[in-house]
Amino acid sequence: MIEAEPYELGMAYYFRRSVLLSCLVTRQVKFLQPQKLAFKNSNPQFSLSRSYINSTFHSSPPNTLSEESTLSSNLNKNLGKIGTGFAKRLPTAIFANLVVAGVVCLVSVDLLYAGYRNRRNERLLNETVEKGTRPEVDISDDELVPRPKIVERLAKIFQPYKNQSFYHVVCGEHGTGKTTLTRIASNEVGQVKDKGIQGGMGVIYVDIPANFNELGEAFGKAINFAFEEQISFTGQWMRKILGEINDKSKISEWERAMRAFKRASAVYKAKHGKPPVIVYDNVSRLVHNNPEILDILQDDAKDNADDRKYIAVFVSSEGSVPRRMESRSAWSRAKKPVMEIGDLSKEESMKYLTEKREINVVDAKKIYELVGGRIVDLKTVADDFLAKQPFEVIKQSILGEVEKKFNNAQLLRKQLHHEVGKKAIRALLDSKELGFTTFMEFFDNYEEAGKVLETNIFAYHPEKNTVTFQSQSIECYIREKADIFIK
């Protein structure tokens, strides 16, 4: 509250005591005098009024001073009330102004902080695309089977040229080593050891998780994206109160990550004159439960290949993925033929068993005849064999698992697809592979053939558009059960 000067206080007091009081007394006298004349001939009940009037105007000076004192006291009270009300309102106004100023300051600081964080996140995103993901290769050197020709081919895919206008599909059966080889290639691409140039620049590797709800997290981790496009606390608070105006919450995390990757892709291409690469590994995890997500990724890959913004590489473990992708218009921008990663050759398999696992040639040959060149099966059988399990026990365990697959495919005796399946099996035993159309014609309709083809008894090869047995152990089981399938 602001204090007045002494001179000002003195003038106010003089005005109250002299001028204002005199005016009030004069006005009251003029008001009461007509009442005195009116009351002279009035009734007795008005005697009290006459007495009051007479006492008012015939009193002595001391009584007049008393009256003045009373009026002054009342005036002081009234002025005190006015001053008290003003004094009460003044801190409230100051407080309100302080609150407004504080809110403005807080919002300003919050927006500045949000801008800083957003710029920092964009910088980290751009740096990640620049350096590449460089995924870890979780396999020891003593178990790794080098396949330099496949790694070299993948490395070429991961180095697109400036105006490349197609995406890639890489496929292979479970256990052929696709993930390991893809990770090795994405780390080594562009590497020049003599000059100290790190490999993997511009290659983003996304491992599609088995749980679809973790897809956004996988995308964010791959590109170092913090999901903080609008980090302002003020904005978050307003959205909680007013609701999502732009429906940002309805956009999934993986879509937000894709938008961020596209922004970083533009920065990368402007700097290096070529688009970056994004690798989707294990996309077969989408085809059964979330095929529409696979379709979206394929459409986006096609559109961005057209616009030369980024190049997508789809890595799949099931033939159902390329078959679905082939059936859509977006397939027009896929590089053909599809790259396929197959089993190890007999030479590579024997070298792995004898040199890396130190198994004698005779036993190594028996293992190869049982499971062929499927690296995951070779490793499993070699582990069991080196753990002193008898080979016949290992064999029966492998064939027992295969029989479960035949049961699921309804190919055993008295099951739905047994008779038609025998025809396809006999044809494959004779020729080792069948054209896709030839295989499909064994069945009553393509839907039935498609269901059997997805049961991992047979394998579709998009690179050649052919069908074979899914693995060496499948063929071994059929020969062991010749009375069921051959005779």
PyMOL commands that set and color helices and strands:
alter all, ss='L'
color gray80, all
select helices_A, chain A and resi 6-38+44-57+61-131+148-157+178-188+193-195+212-223+233-242+248-250+253-272+284-287+291-306+320-326+329-333+346-356+361-371+375-386+391-408+418-431+436-440+446-453+472-480+482-485
alter helices_A, ss='H'
color red, helices_A
select strands_A, chain A and resi 168-171+203-207+277-281+311-316+339-340+434-435+458-461+466-469
alter strands_A, ss='S'
color yellow, strands_A
deselect
rebuild
show_as cartoon
